Structures are given as structure tokens and as C-alpha cells.
Amino acid sequence: MRASLEAVGSPQTLRQAVDCLRPLGTCCLAGSSRKGTEAGVDMNILQNGRAIRGCIQGDNVPDQFVPHLIDLYRAGKLPIERIVTFYDFADINWAVADSIAGKTIKPLLRMPGQTA
């Protein structure tokens, strides 16, 4: 792979995302983890120009990126309904459990009084 994305914040998935890179490939670390979380990487995998980099808020230009996402959604190429699951704020523990279990990709909490 030329590029990979670690979006979970897990040392194991970071290792997998790095291991699948071809020479000169880049892995972007987007997942959040607790402070002090360390990940071991075989130093030889970084030879041949492979790279690991972090990103901040997606490292994008919102004025360009958001319209692009909207275009993808309208074209049926961004299945948000398959990615997002809504939970009432009172069900926050359920949302966390579903996320940990892999039952949802992106749990979104509704604050009291919200309908959308």
C-alpha cells in the first residue's frame, strides 16, 4: 500500500497499518489514545522511505474539504448512515461499549432536547 490510516488509537492497529506499507509509503496516525501509550515498530520497516506521521483535525483545508465530502455524499460514495450511530446522551455507556465491541464506527451523542 502506498498509504494507510490508523484511526483507532491502538498500538496493534498502528503496527498493522505500518506493516502493510510498500517502500516510500506513509501511515497517518489519526486515532486518539491515552497519554503515554507507546507502540513498537520494527525499525527495519521504516527503511526504504516508509513514514509514520500524525495529523491534526484531518490536516485539511475546510473550505475545500467539506464541499468535497458533501459532493461524495451526494454521489453516494460516502455512506455516512453505515458509519454513524446516534445515541441519546443518557446512553453514553452503551455508545462506548458498542464502539469498543466494533458494533459502531462513529458513535454520536445527542444532547437532551436534540432530535437530529
ABEGO torsion letter per residue (X at the ends): XABBBBAAGBAAAAAAAAAABBBGBBBBBABBBBBGBBBBBBAAAABGGBBBBBBBGGGBBAAAAAAAAAAAAAAGABBAAAABBBBBAAAAAAAAAAAAAGABABBBBBBBGBAX
